[in-house]
Amino acid sequence: MTVDASPDAQLEPTPPSRGRQADAPHTSLGTAAARNLATTTKSAPQMQEITSRWLLRMLPWVETKGGTYRVNRRLTYTVGDGRIEFVQDGADVRVIPRELGELALLRDFDDVDVLTELAARCVQRDFRPGEVIVEAGTPAERIHLIAHGRIRQTATGKYGDELAVAVLADGEHFGEHALLDPDATTESTATAETAGTLLTLSRADFTALLDRTPHLRAHVERFASLPRQRQNRHGEAEIAMSAGHTGEHELPGTFVDYELKPREYELSVAQTILRVHTRVADLYNGPMNQTEEQLRLTIEALRERQEYELVNNREFGLLHNAAFKQRIQPHSGPPTPDDMDELLCRRRGTRFFLAHPRTIAAIGRGFNARGLYPDHVDVGGQQVPAWRGVPILPCNKIPISKENTSSILAMRTGEDKQGVIGLHQTGLPEEYEPGLSVRFMGLDEKAIISYLVTTYYSAAILVPDALGVLENVQIARRHDE
């Protein structure tokens, strides 16, 4: 072997590693090797998806035999006060013809050709923030359908000050009385809070179509003849009675009329198939039972999905089934004590508010800005924020829109209170928890054991005012906060 002895080729010694002496011999067994003989302490499998699931905990659950729950109510004269949906093609906005059936005078009118012609007569109008749409006291000549944006209605009070009447948003409408009454006047001033778009239908266009469509005229006449004098303020059929009379006064006869077609809620289902290999179940069950841990986490995910469906399902979910008269808009965007009070006062015996955690943070900011600090109440041994003694509970299943808006729910619960109830059925075959079953499905040719995990559930709103929603709540921080 040849070694270059030139000064430039001299070898530098290798520096020792930082923190330990180079090539130091071990004087005891190293920890890495020792771990091979040690018994470790393990946690059970953890899961980030698990939440507090307050809605499942707070709803009273009613046994639903036969899988169907029927809500019987007093007869109500429905006048159609729903939301209207639109379609957008670029900058052009059109009302969906069948959605005009949500107007009171067109409720249950199903001639699509006539509705399509009415929709074609609607004129688009874009508005700017601060623009006055209509002014109080002026002749009312058209109905206004809000496709997008927020409009505030105000009126002059008895003492000359301006009063807030309502805040309207996407899908709502005003001025419907103008279509039939030639002497109608605008009762409140409508001012745009944001930019947006609305469609208008004039009385002249509606009357022209009415004159050449006999079955539409007949439908409108039937609507005009509804027995409004026999309704209470909730639209229910009146129970006739006499009070404050003296002597031999003739008492009225009465009866309580019922809905002929009450709503029925069928139990919905959430299911999955849990698969566990026999090798895992046989060999790796110590110190924890693998099948039990797999089942525990599967049930947690199933319960999370159950709560999501109770909030968001279009058939029975609370957000989609709240009565339109029980939906309100915030007065300024972020939630304020005034908004919470308005939501609270629309029903008796509100049991709790339900809101996304980010919405609860926005509620706190709105209260703190006014120098208010919500109290806390004990719910199931846990301290939670409250307003007027009503707890505000978190639920991350309530969606947040891309505009950073969300909703706040307020509900009365229980059958005895005519409130919101959860529906389930217990006593299922191979029931693992109340209303949840785990059924063995067999062993396949790959030695995999299968279990069918199933839960049945739904929710019912017994009377409309049991549930209220504060919609389009702005939850993002303002730039000046």
For each residue, the residues with C-beta under 8 A, 3 or more apart:
1:
2:
3:
4: 9
5: 9
6: 9
7: 10
8:
9: 4 5 6
10: 7
11:
12:
13:
14: 22
15: 22
16: 20 21 22
17: 20 22
18:
19:
20: 16 17 24
21: 16 24
22: 14 15 16 17
23:
24: 20 21
25:
26: 29 30
27:
28:
29: 26 33 34
30: 26 33 34
31: 34 35
32: 35
33: 29 30 36
34: 29 30 31 37 38
35: 31 32 38 40
36: 33
37: 34
38: 34 35
39:
40: 35
41:
42: 287 288
43: 46
44: 288 293 296
45: 293 296 297
46: 43
47: 50 297 300 301
48:
49: 300 301 304
50: 47 300 304
51: 304 307 394 395 396
52: 57 393 394
53: 56 57 303 304 307
54: 57 58 352 354 393 394 395
55: 58 59 307 310 311 354 393 395 397
56: 53 59 303 306 307 310 422
57: 52 53 54 380
58: 54 55 351 352 393 413
59: 55 56 310 413 420 421 422 459
60: 413 414 415 421 422
61: 421 422 423 424 434 435
62: 69 415 421 422 423 424 460
63: 424 425 426
64: 67 68 69 265 267 423 424 425 458
65: 425
66:
67: 64 266 267 425 456
68: 64 264 265 266 267
69: 62 64 264 265 423 458 460
70: 262 263 264 265
71: 262 263 264 265 460 461 462
72: 258 259 262
73: 76 236 258 259 262 462 463
74: 236 237 256 257 258 259
75: 236 237 257 258 259 260
76: 73 234 235 236 237 259
77: 226 227 228 231 235 237
78: 107 235
79: 104 107 223 226 235
80: 101 102 103 104 105 106 107 108
81: 102 104 324 325
82: 102 324
83: 102 170 171 172 324
84: 95 96 99 100 102 103 145 171 172 173
85: 95 96 99 171
86: 93 94 95 96 99 145 147 148 171 199
87: 93 94 96
88: 92 93 94 147
89: 92 93 94
90:
91:
92: 88 89 124
93: 86 87 88 89 124 147 148 197 199
94: 86 87 88 89 119 122 199
95: 84 85 86 99 100 119 122 145 147 199
96: 84 85 86 87 99 119
97: 100 112 115 116 118 119
98: 101 112 115
99: 84 85 86 95 96 102
100: 84 95 97 103 106 115 118 119
101: 80 98 106 107 108 109 110 115
102: 80 81 82 83 84 99 106 107
103: 80 84 100 106 107 143 173 176
104: 79 80 81 107 176 223
105: 80 176 179 180 220 223 224
106: 80 100 101 102 103 109 115 118 219
107: 78 79 80 101 102 103 104 223
108: 80 101 219
109: 101 106 114 115 216 219
110: 101
111: 114 115 215 216
112: 97 98 115 116
113: 116 117
114: 109 111 117 118 209 213 215 216
115: 97 98 100 101 106 109 111 112 118 119
116: 97 112 113 119 120
117: 113 114 120 121 209
118: 97 100 106 114 115 121 122 201 206 209
119: 94 95 96 97 100 115 116 122
120: 116 117
121: 117 118 201 202 205 206 209
122: 94 95 118 119 145 199 200 201
123: 199 200 201 202
124: 92 93 197 198 199
125: 197 198 199 200
126: 195 196 197
127: 131 133 149 192 195 196 197 198
128: 131 192 195
129: 192 193 194 195
130: 191 192
131: 127 128 191 192
132: 135 189 190 191 192
133: 127 144 151 190 191 192 198
134: 138 140 144 175 186 189 190
135: 132 138 186 189
136: 154 155 156 186 187 188 189
137: 185 186
138: 134 135 185 186
139: 184 185 186
140: 134 175 177 178 181 184 185 186
141: 178 202 203 204
142: 175 178 200 201 202 203
143: 103 173 174 175 176 178 179 200 201
144: 133 134 173 174 175 190 198 199 200
145: 84 86 95 122 173 198 199 200 201
146: 149 151 168 169 170 171 172 173 196 198
147: 86 88 93 95 170 196 197 198 199
148: 86 93 170 196 197
149: 127 146 169 170 192 193 194 195 196 197 198
150: 167 168 169 192 193 194 196 329 472
151: 133 146 167 168 169 174 190 191 192 193 196 198
152: 164 166 167 168 190 191 192 193 331
153: 164 165 166 167 168 174 188 189 190
154: 136 162 163 164 165 188 189 191
155: 136 162 163 165 187 188 189
156: 136 160 161 162 163
157: 160 161 162 163
158:
159:
160: 156 157
161: 156 157
162: 154 155 156 157
163: 154 155 156 157
164: 152 153 154 167 331
165: 153 154 155 188
166: 152 153 188 329
167: 150 151 152 153 164 193 328 329 330 331
168: 146 150 151 152 153 172 173 174 190 329
169: 146 149 150 151 172 329 471 472
170: 83 146 147 148 149
171: 83 84 85 86 146
172: 83 84 146 168 169
173: 84 103 143 144 145 146 168 176
174: 143 144 151 153 168 190
175: 134 140 142 143 144 178 186
176: 103 104 105 143 173 179
177: 140 180 181 184
178: 140 141 142 143 175 181 184 203
179: 105 143 176 201 203 206
180: 105 177 203 220 224
181: 140 177 178 184
182: 203
183:
184: 139 140 177 178 181
185: 137 138 139 140
186: 134 135 136 137 138 139 140 175 189 190
187: 136 155
188: 136 153 154 155 165 166
189: 132 134 135 136 153 154 155 186
190: 132 133 134 144 151 152 153 168 174 186
191: 130 131 132 133 151 152 154
192: 127 128 129 130 131 132 133 149 150 151 152 195 196
193: 129 149 150 151 152 167
194: 129 149 150
195: 126 127 128 129 149 192
196: 126 127 146 147 148 149 150 151 192
197: 93 124 125 126 127 147 148 149
198: 124 125 127 133 144 145 146 147 149 151
199: 86 93 94 95 122 123 124 125 144 145 147
200: 122 123 125 142 143 144 145
201: 118 121 122 123 142 143 145 179 205 206
202: 121 123 141 142 205 206
203: 141 142 178 179 180 182 206 207
204: 141 207 208
205: 121 201 202 208 209
206: 118 121 179 201 202 203 209 210
207: 203 204 210 211
208: 204 205 211 212
209: 114 117 118 121 205 206 212 213 216
210: 206 207 213 216 217 220
211: 207 208 217
212: 208 209
213: 114 209 210 216 217
214: 217 218
215: 111 114 218 219
216: 109 111 114 209 210 213 219 220
217: 210 211 213 214 220 221
218: 214 215 221 222
219: 106 108 109 215 216 222 223
220: 105 180 210 216 217 223 224
221: 217 218 224 225
222: 218 219 225 226
223: 79 104 105 107 219 220 226
224: 105 180 220 221
225: 221 222
226: 77 79 222 223
227: 77 230 231
228: 77 231
229:
230: 227 237 238
231: 77 227 228 234 235 236 237 238
232: 235 236 238
233:
234: 76 231 464 465
235: 76 77 78 79 231 232
236: 73 74 75 76 231 232
237: 74 75 76 77 230 231 256 257
238: 230 231 232
239: 254 255 256
240: 252 253 254
241: 251 252 254
242: 245 249 251 252
243:
244:
245: 242 249
246: 249
247:
248:
249: 242 245 246
250:
251: 241 242
252: 240 241 242
253: 240
254: 239 240 241
255: 239
256: 74 237 239
257: 74 75 237
258: 72 73 74 75 262
259: 72 73 74 75 76 262
260: 75
261:
262: 70 71 72 73 258 259
263: 70 71
264: 68 69 70 71
265: 64 68 69 70 71 316 423 458 459 460
266: 67 68 458
267: 64 67 68 423 424 425 456 457 458
268: 309 313 315 316 456 457 458
269: 454 455 456 457
270: 302 305 306 309 454 455 457
271: 452 453 454 455
272: 298 301 302 453
273: 441 450 451 452 453
274: 294 295 298 438 450 451 452 453
275: 448 449 450 451
276: 280 281 290 291 294 448 449 451
277: 280 281 446 447 448 449
278: 281 282 443 447 448 449
279: 282 283 284 447
280: 276 277 283 284 290
281: 276 277 278 284 285 290 291 449
282: 278 279 285
283: 279 280
284: 279 280 281 290
285: 281 282 288 289 290 291
286:
287: 42
288: 42 44 285 292 293
289: 285 292 293
290: 276 280 281 284 285 293 294
291: 276 281 285 294 295 449
292: 288 289 295 296
293: 44 45 288 289 290 296 297
294: 274 276 290 291 297 298
295: 274 291 292 298 299 432 438 451 453
296: 44 45 292 293 299 300
297: 45 47 293 294 300 301
298: 272 274 294 295 301 302 453
299: 295 296 302 303 432 433 436 453
300: 47 49 50 296 297 303 304
301: 47 49 272 297 298 304 305
302: 270 272 298 299 305 306 436 453 455
303: 53 56 299 300 306 307 455
304: 49 50 51 53 300 301 307 308
305: 270 301 302 308 309
306: 56 270 302 303 309 310 455 457
307: 51 53 55 56 303 304 310 311 395 397
308: 304 305 311 312 397
309: 268 270 305 306 312 313 316 317 457
310: 55 56 59 306 307 313 316 317 318 397 422 457 458 459
311: 55 307 308 317 318 319 395 397 398
312: 308 309 317 319 320 397 399
313: 268 309 310 316 317 320
314: 317 320
315: 268 320
316: 265 268 309 310 313 321 458 459 460
317: 309 310 311 312 313 314 320 321 459
318: 310 311 321 322 409 411 420 459 461 467
319: 311 312 322 398 399 407 409 469
320: 312 313 314 315 317
321: 316 317 318 461 467
322: 318 319 326 327 409 461 467 468 469
323: 326 327 461 464 465 467
324: 81 82 83 327
325: 81 464
326: 322 323 346 347 464 465 467 468 469
327: 322 323 324 468 469 471
328: 167 339 342 343 346 468 469 470 471
329: 150 166 167 168 169 470 471 472
330: 167 333 334 335 336 339 470 472 473 474
331: 152 164 167 336 338 339
332: 336
333: 330 473 474
334: 330 362 365 366 473 474 475 478
335: 330 339 340 359 362 363 366 408 470 473 475
336: 330 331 332 339 340 366 370
337: 340 341 366 367 370 372 387
338: 331 341 342
339: 328 330 331 335 336 342 343 470 473
340: 335 336 337 343 344 353 363 387 388 408 470
341: 337 338 344 345 388
342: 328 338 339 345 346 470
343: 328 339 340 346 353 408 410 468 469 470
344: 340 341 347 350 387 388 390 410
345: 341 342
346: 326 328 342 343 410 465 468
347: 326 344 350 410 411 412 465 466 467 468
348: 412 465
349: 412 417 419
350: 344 347 353 390 410 411 412
351: 58 390 411 412 413 414 419
352: 54 58 379 390 391 392 393 410 411 413
353: 340 343 350 387 390 391 392 393 408 409 410
354: 54 55 393 394 395 398 408 409 410 411
355: 359 360 363 392 393 394 395 398 406 407 408 409
356: 359 360 394 395 396 398 399 400 406 475
357: 360 361 394 396
358: 361 362 400 406 475
359: 335 355 356 362 363 398 406 407 408 473 475
360: 355 356 357 363 364 385 392 394
361: 357 358 364 365 475
362: 334 335 358 359 365 366 473 474 475 476
363: 335 340 355 359 360 366 367 374 385 387 392 408
364: 360 361 367 368 374 385
365: 334 361 362 368 369 477 481
366: 334 335 336 337 362 363 369 370
367: 337 363 364 370 372 373 374
368: 364 365 371 372 373
369: 365 366
370: 336 337 366 367
371: 368
372: 337 367 368
373: 367 368
374: 363 364 367 385 386 387 392
375: 385 386 387 389
376: 383 384 385 386
377: 383 384 386 389 391
378: 381 382 383
379: 352 382 384 391 393
380: 57
381: 378
382: 378 379
383: 376 377 378
384: 376 377 379 391 392 393
385: 360 363 364 374 375 376 391 392
386: 374 375 376 377 389 390 391 392
387: 337 340 344 353 363 374 375 390 392
388: 340 341 344
389: 375 377 386
390: 344 350 351 352 353 386 387 410
391: 352 353 377 379 384 385 386
392: 352 353 355 360 363 374 384 385 386 387
393: 52 54 55 58 352 353 354 355 379 384
394: 51 52 54 354 355 356 357 360
395: 51 54 55 307 311 354 355 356 398
396: 51 356 357
397: 55 307 308 310 311 312
398: 311 319 354 355 356 359 395 406 407 409
399: 312 319 356 406 407
400: 356 358 404 405 406 475
401: 404 405 406
402:
403:
404: 400 401 474 475 476
405: 400 401 471 472 473 474 475
406: 355 356 358 359 398 399 400 401 473 475
407: 319 355 359 398 399 469 470 471 472 473
408: 335 340 343 353 354 355 359 363 469 470 473
409: 318 319 322 353 354 355 398 467 468 469
410: 343 344 346 347 350 352 353 354 390 467 468 469 470
411: 318 347 350 351 352 354 419 420 466 467 468
412: 347 348 349 350 351 417 418 419 420 465 466 467
413: 58 59 60 351 352 417 419 420 421 466
414: 60 351 417 419 421
415: 60 62 418 419 421 462
416:
417: 349 412 413 414 466
418: 412 415 462 463 466
419: 349 351 411 412 413 414 415 462 463 466
420: 59 318 411 412 413 459 460 461 462 466 467
421: 59 60 61 62 413 414 415 459 460 462
422: 56 59 60 61 62 310 457 458 459
423: 61 62 64 69 265 267 457 458 459 460
424: 61 62 63 64 267 434 435 455 456 457 458
425: 63 64 65 67 267 428 435 456
426: 63 431 434 435
427: 431
428: 425 431 435 436 437 454 456
429: 437 439
430: 437 438 439 440
431: 426 427 428 434 435 436 437
432: 295 299 436 437 438 453
433: 299 436
434: 61 424 426 431
435: 61 424 425 426 428 431 455 456 457
436: 299 302 428 431 432 433 453 454 455
437: 428 429 430 431 432 452 453 454 455
438: 274 295 430 432 451 452 453
439: 429 430 451 452 454
440: 430 449 450 451
441: 273 450 451 452
442: 449 450
443: 278 447 448 449 450
444: 447 448 450
445:
446: 277
447: 277 278 279 443 444
448: 275 276 277 278 443 444
449: 275 276 277 278 281 291 440 442 443
450: 273 274 275 440 441 442 443 444
451: 273 274 275 276 295 438 439 440 441
452: 271 273 274 437 438 439 441
453: 271 272 273 274 295 298 299 302 432 436 437 438
454: 269 270 271 428 436 437 439
455: 269 270 271 302 303 306 424 435 436 437
456: 67 267 268 269 424 425 428 435
457: 267 268 269 270 306 309 310 422 423 424 435
458: 64 69 265 266 267 268 310 316 422 423 424
459: 59 265 310 316 317 318 420 421 422 423
460: 62 69 71 265 316 420 421 423
461: 71 318 321 322 323 420 464 466 467
462: 71 73 415 418 419 420 421 466
463: 73 418 419 466
464: 234 323 325 326 461 467
465: 234 323 326 346 347 348 412 468
466: 347 411 412 413 417 418 419 420 461 462 463
467: 318 321 322 323 326 347 409 410 411 412 420 461 464
468: 322 326 327 328 343 346 347 409 410 411 465
469: 319 322 326 327 328 343 407 408 409 410
470: 328 329 330 335 339 340 342 343 407 408 410 473
471: 169 327 328 329 405 407
472: 150 169 329 330 405 407
473: 330 333 334 335 339 359 362 405 406 407 408 470
474: 330 333 334 362 404 405
475: 334 335 356 358 359 361 362 400 404 405 406
476: 362 404
477: 365 481
478: 334 481
479:
480:
481: 365 477 478
